[in-house]
Amino acid sequence: MTGAPGGSSLARAYQLVIFDLDGVVYLGTDPVAGAAESIEATVDGGTAVAFVTNNASRRAAEVGTLLRGMGVKARNDEVLTSAQASAELLASDLPAGSPVLVVGAAALRQELEAVGLTAVDRADARPLAVVQGYGPEVGWALLAEASIAIRAGAQWVATNTDATMPSSRGPLPGNGSLVAALTTALGRGPDVVVGKPEPQLFRLAAQHRRADRTLVVGDRLDTDIEGANRAGMDGLLVLTGVSTPEDVMQAPLARRPAFVSADCRALSTSEDQSRMPRWEVDSAVSGGWRVSHRDDRLELSGEGDDVAALRALAPAAWAHPEWAGIVADGDAAANAVGRLGLGRYAGWAVPR
């Protein structure tokens, strides 16, 4: 799916912009530069917004309060969490009042209780399901109860399987790392995964706003961008969180974004400025840069900003997966390659 042609900015080409939170709007407790202003400009321009997160440790109202405290003009009803979606899913499958073992934070327990289910924390309560979401206090004892309950026949629902979560100190273990511990113990994975890259969160957000043209803004290729693609939506990757330029260069088809930018401020620029160019026969061009392919090398020439160089390099790498290095034509190209963290590919063979 693509945005409407002729929009005066990227955001205005869509009816709805969905923002991931961790790594896009904030990192831990620190706001990402330019995000609040970009969100305000998006709304002022007439495009609806929604905030979607795989993090199940906060309720929507808490997330709304957190966002407003960072200067983001967000309403609580614009927030959709994986905890909410998981609770709604279980409520549609189980009789009212059914016991559900909660592996996660208090917010996940509260979401279950809000839809009429009974949150428990022991396997001897005979839960009909186990729901697992990120919680900083989750430890061995609770994982052991979950293991017992699942072996006894309880349905296993994971709010998400993010291996890591971004922070101002770098990536930290996410819910997926704890899901992996149970997977190892049980010899199988969850019955259902609700969060990204599954498309359910994005589709629910779009349904709430009755939006046909939706752009997803995320920092992770493996969750945000893959989830957007699976939901039939365009994805804008911002380089403020987990995924790196190297990840973009090596992205498989399912995880390739329609747009790439340094941060959310691209929403106020033209649609063409951040769009990934096509590989046209023998080259890709973006923002003053040109990339060609010769002898298993990607040749970068021209000048411009670093992310534009990445936008030109990535389609060349995708079109020629056998590429074995980057040749920089001139100091401007060499400096851009270095700042993007791709310098190690200069003359270095990519493992096949």
TAHUTA-V725219 format. One record per backbone hydrogen bond with DSSP energy under -0.5 kcal/mol. NH is the residue of the N-H (numbers start at 0). CO is the residue of the C=O. Records with the same first field share a line. If there is no record, write none. Layout:
NH = CO ; CO
This chain:
3 = 12
6 = 3
9 = 268
10 = 266
12 = 8 ; 9
13 = 10
14 = 212
15 = 212
16 = 47
17 = 15 ; 214
18 = 16 ; 49
19 = 17 ; 216
20 = 51
22 = 25
23 = 20
24 = 20
25 = 20
26 = 29
27 = 25
28 = 26
29 = 26
31 = 24
34 = 31
37 = 33
38 = 34
39 = 35
40 = 36
41 = 37
42 = 38
43 = 39
44 = 40
45 = 42
46 = 41
47 = 14
49 = 16
50 = 77
51 = 18 ; 49
52 = 79
62 = 58
63 = 59
64 = 60
65 = 61
66 = 62
67 = 63
68 = 64
69 = 65 ; 66
70 = 67
71 = 66
72 = 70
73 = 71
77 = 74
78 = 75
79 = 50
81 = 52
84 = 80
85 = 81
86 = 82
87 = 83
88 = 84
89 = 85
90 = 86
91 = 87
92 = 88 ; 89
93 = 89
96 = 115
97 = 94
99 = 117
100 = 128
101 = 119
102 = 100 ; 130
103 = 101
104 = 133
107 = 104
108 = 104
109 = 105
110 = 106
111 = 107
112 = 108
113 = 109
114 = 110 ; 111
115 = 112
116 = 111
117 = 97
118 = 116
119 = 99
124 = 121
125 = 122
127 = 98
128 = 98
129 = 154
130 = 100
131 = 156
132 = 102 ; 130
137 = 134
142 = 138
143 = 139
144 = 140
145 = 141
146 = 142
147 = 143
148 = 144
149 = 145
150 = 146
151 = 147
152 = 149
153 = 148
154 = 127
156 = 129 ; 154
157 = 191
158 = 131
160 = 195
164 = 171
169 = 166
171 = 164
173 = 162
175 = 161
176 = 161 ; 173
177 = 173
178 = 174
179 = 175
180 = 176
181 = 177
182 = 178
183 = 179
184 = 180
185 = 181
186 = 182
187 = 182
190 = 155
191 = 155
193 = 157
194 = 158
197 = 194
200 = 193
202 = 198
203 = 199
204 = 200
205 = 201
206 = 202
207 = 203
208 = 204
209 = 205 ; 206
210 = 205
213 = 211
214 = 15
215 = 233
216 = 17
217 = 215 ; 235
224 = 219
225 = 220
226 = 222
227 = 223
228 = 224
229 = 225
230 = 226
231 = 228
232 = 227
233 = 213
235 = 215
236 = 234 ; 258
237 = 217 ; 235
238 = 260
239 = 237
240 = 237
242 = 218
247 = 243
248 = 244
249 = 245
250 = 247
254 = 251
255 = 252
257 = 234
258 = 234
259 = 273
260 = 236
265 = 262
266 = 263
267 = 264
268 = 265
272 = 269
273 = 269 ; 270
274 = 270
275 = 257
279 = 277 ; 282
280 = 278
281 = 279
282 = 279
283 = 290
285 = 288
288 = 285
289 = 300
290 = 283
291 = 298
292 = 281
293 = 296
296 = 293
297 = 324
298 = 291 ; 296
299 = 297 ; 326
300 = 289
302 = 287
308 = 304
309 = 305
310 = 306
311 = 307
312 = 308
313 = 309
314 = 310
315 = 311
316 = 312
317 = 313
318 = 314
319 = 315
322 = 319
323 = 295
325 = 344
326 = 297
327 = 325
328 = 299 ; 326
329 = 327
333 = 329
334 = 330
335 = 331
336 = 332
337 = 333
338 = 334
339 = 335
340 = 337
341 = 336
342 = 336
344 = 341
345 = 342
346 = 344
347 = 344
